[in-house]
């Protein structure tokens, strides 16, 4: 997997991570004056593949940028067995960004930010809110959180902080001492049940997306999680849309976002077939037949103790030890080595920034990478 960023010295850097399946930082390339074109990135990817060994590389995970997609095409021409695919976490982030741009969600977000700013910028209101928090049913202090542009998840945290403090904020809205510092429009907002219904409804729609991103960004996750995760997201949307208090005219827009962004995902059956076709001593048609047989037997003969065992067994252990007698198991073992996201690259940027900080800006990029 790979991705690019800019260092503290405003230098372009591309990091490469190899999963075995544990992620390992392979190399950090300072690109200098080179433009990050598809051809340039493809050449860097080819060098990494050759250094590792072409037969040891099964897939390449990047974001959905156009230059990365061009690099996929060029890499595929030279190494047909390597499957390039988009970062699932990035796809989910695009879904989240699309959702919060819908008018009703944007209005709720704007109201919550205005409310949080009003309270946080006043010492008196903050002190009064703290008093009401201790008197609320929760009986403890939860700070109001403002979203940060570079932290997309902070929008959900902002909505959640407002909902958690509902009783304390409503009490603040009718507090006589708060009136001089509290704008009339904010007081009306706090006492409006429509505002609270819409805020809670929006949180129910957005939180499953942020939870899915958090789950998929772990270092020990694999591609087998993706289809179930999207299926769960779709069910969550269908359950929460009716109670979310968004405009009926916007319900179709919400559903369309999931359909459109899902196109970024690779087709699971197609990936299984293509990988099987490239592996030695594997009949790809036989693999698809075994997959169909496995699915039908699993549905027909599933026992409670089997489902309990699945929950306590890793996917790799299942296919390598329990279901290891078929060609399908060999293909499954290879697919399970592929990461669902390029989050490990982002983490490498964070580690790099801790070393190559503003206080150590005289470090060269090559030196910092070591």
N, C-alpha and C positions, 0 to 999 in steps of 0.2 A: 504494500500500500504506500501511497505517497501523497504529499500535499505541499503547498508553498506558503511562505510567510515573509515578513519583513523584519529584520533585526533592529536593535536599538540604534545601529549606525546607518539605518535606511538601506541595507543591502538585501537583495533578493536571495532567499535560501529555499532549497527543496530538500525535505527530509524523506528518507526511505526506511520503512519498517518491514521486517520479515517476521511472519508468524510460524512457529514450529511445533505446536500451535501457540506457545507463549510468545508474545511480541518481543522482538529484539531490534534495537536501533542499528540498522545496517550502515547507512552513510548519510552525511549532511553535505549538500553541494551548494557552494556559493556561486550563484549564476552570473554575477558581475553585470556587464552591459547586455547580456543575452536576453532577448524577449522570450517569454514563456509560451512559445507557440506549440502546437500539437507535435510538429516534427522534432523540436528540441526536446520536449518531454519524452517522446517515444524513443529517442536516441539514448537518453539517460536510463529509461526503463530497460532497454535492450542490454545496456552495459551491466546493470544489476542482475538481470536474468543470466547473462553469460558468466558473471562472477560466481553466482550460486550454482549454476548448472541448469540448462533448459528443462531437463527431464524432472528436476526437483521442484519446479514452479508450476502451480496448477491454476492460479488466478491472480488478478490485479484489481485492487479496490481503490477507487478515487472518488472525488465529488462529481457533480453533474455538469461542470463547466464545459463549454464548447471545445476548449483546447484539450481537455482531458479526453473527451469523446473522440476527437481526431487521433489522439495518441493511441486509444484503444484499437482503432481501425488499422493503424500502421503496425502495431504490435501483433495483431491477429494475422496479418499477412505473412510475417516472418515466423511466428510461433502459433500455428493453428490450434494447438492443444491448450493454450492459455486462455482462460475465460476472463474477460474484463467486465466489471460491473460497478454500478454506482453505490456509494455509501448510503446505507439505509437510514442512518441517523440524519444525514443531510436531507434525504427525501422527507423525513418526518418534520424536520425544521421548516422546509418549504410549505408543508401542509399547515403547520402552526402559523407561519407568516401570512399565508392566504386567509386563514380563518379570522385572524385579528384585524384584517383589512376590510372585512365585511362591515357595512355601515353600523348595524346595531351593536356589534361587538366593539367596534371602534368608539362608539359613543359611551358605552359602559366603561371601557378602559379609560377614556378621557375624564369621566366623572370621578372614577376611583383615584386617579392621579391628582386631580384638583383637590379632592377631599384630603388625601394624605399630605399634600403639600401645605394646605391650610393649617392642619393640626401640627405638623412637624416644625413649621416655621414660627410657631408661637409657643413661647415658654409656658404661658398661662394655660393654653389649651392642652398642652402635653401633660402638665401637672394635673389638670382636672380629669383628663382621660385616664391617667394612672390611678386616680382615686376611684373612678367608676369601674375600672378593670378589676380591682380588688373586691368590689362589691357585686360584681357580675356572677352568674352561675359557675363560670370557669374558675373564678377566684384567683387568677394569676395574670401576670403582665405579658402581653404579646405586642411587640412593636409593629407599627405600620411600616410597610416596606414600599419604597418607590422603585419602579423598573429602571434598569440600566440598558442603554442601547446595545452594548456589546454582550449582554447576557439575556438572551431571548426568554429563558426560563423565569426570569425575574418578573415578567408580566403576570404569570400564574401566581407567583408568590405574593404579588401586590393584591390581586383579587382575593386570595386566601386570607391574607392578613386583615383585609376589610371585613370579610365574612366572619372570621373568628371574633372580631371585636364588635359585632353587630349590637349587642345589648349595651355595651359601654358607650358606643358612638351615639346610639339613640338617646341614652341618658344625657350625654353631652349636649345633644340638640335641644333639650328642654331645660338645661341648666341655666338659671338666671345669670350666674356669674360669667358664663361663657358668651352671653349675647353680644357684648361690646366687641369681642374679638372674632366672632363667628358671623360670616356673611349670611345674609338672608337666603340666598340661593343654596348655600351649603346646608343650612338648617332644614330647608324644604326637602332637600335630597335625603338627609338622614331620617326624616319622618315619613318618607314615601315608601310604601310597601312594594310599589312597582319597581323602584330602584333596587331594593333588596332581592326581589324575586329574579330580576334580570341578572344581577351580579352573581347570585348563587347558580342560576342556570348556565351562565357563561363559564363559570368555574367547572361545572360538571362536564361541559363539552371540551374544554381546553386541557384539563388536568390529565385525562387518559393519554393525550398525545405526549405531554412532557414526561409522564411516567414511563411511556414506551421508549422514549429517547434515552432516559436514564438507564433503563433495563438493557437496551441494545448496545450501549457504549462500554459495557464491562469488558475486561480483558479476556475472560474465558467464555465468551459467547460465540455462537456459531450460526450459520445460515438457516439451520433447521427451525429457528425461532420465528423467522420472518413471516411466513404465511399465516401461522396461528395468531401472531401479534396483530396483523392487519385484519384478520377475521374478527378478533376481539374488539378492535377499534371500530369496525363497522357496526357491530352489535351495540357497542356503547353509544355511538352516534344515534342509532335508531331509537334506543331507549330514552335518551336524554333530550332529543330535539323537541319533542312535543311539550316537555316541561321547562324548556329553557327560556320561554317568554320572548324569543326572537320573532321578528316579523314573519308571517306565513310566506310572504313573497321571497324571503331569503332562505327558506328551508332547502329549496332546490339548489341554491348556490352552495350551501354547506355540503350537500351530498355530491355535487359535481366535483368539488375540490378533492375528495377522497378518490373518486373514479379517475380523475385526470392525473393526479400525482402517482397513483398506483402503476401507471404506465412506465414509470422509471424503473420499476422492479423487473428483475429477470423472471422469465417463466420457469417455474421449478422443473417441470417435465422436460422442457427443452434443454436446461442445464444438465440434467441427469443424462440425457441422450448424448449431448455433445461431449461431455467428459468421458462417458463410457466408450464412445467412438475413438477417443485418442489413447485410452489406456491399453497396454499390451495384453494379449490373451483374454480379451473381454469381447463378448458378442453383445453389441448395444441393443439389438432387438430382444435378445434373451433377458437383458437387464430390465427393459420396460415390461416384459411379460411377468418377470418375477415381482416387480413392483406392484403390478395390478393384482397378482395372486396374494401378495403379502397384505395389501390393503383389504381385500375381500375377506381373508381369513381373520384379520385383526378385528373387523367389524362383526363377523359372524360368531367367532369363538372366544370373544373377549371375556375373561373371568375377572372378578374383583381383585384377586391376588395379583393378576398380571398388571392391572392399572396401578396398583399400589407399588409394585416393583419398578414400574416405569418412572414413577415420581421420585424414587430414591436411587435411580441408576442414571449415570451420565449417558448421553447419546453415543459417545465414542465407545464406552464400555459395552453398551447394548449391541452395537454392530460388530465390534472386534472380538467379543467373547461369547455372547449369547446367540447372536444371529450371524455366525461367521462362516457358514458352509455354502453360501451362494455367491454368485458374481455380483449381485446387488450389494452385498456387504462390503466388497472391495471398493465399489463406486461410492457408497455412503461414507466409508472411512476417509476417502479423499475429500469429499465435499465438506465433511465436518471440520476439516483443517482450515477452511476458508473463513475469515472474519466477516461479520455482517456490516461492519462500519470501519472508517478510517480514524476512529477516535484516538487510537494509540499514537497516531502522528500528531494530533493536536496536543496530547499530553507531552510528547517529546518537545514541542514548541515551548510549553510552559516550563519544562525543566531547563531548556536552553536559555530562556529569558531570565531564569534565576541565576544562571552562571554569567551570561552576557548582559549584565544590568547596566543602568545609567552610571553607576559608580565604577564599573569595570569596562567602560566604553573604549578603552585603548586596546582591549583584546581583539585580535583578528578573528574572523569568522572560523577559519580553520582551527585555530588554537582553542576557541570556545567549544567547537564540536568534539574535541578529544575528551 
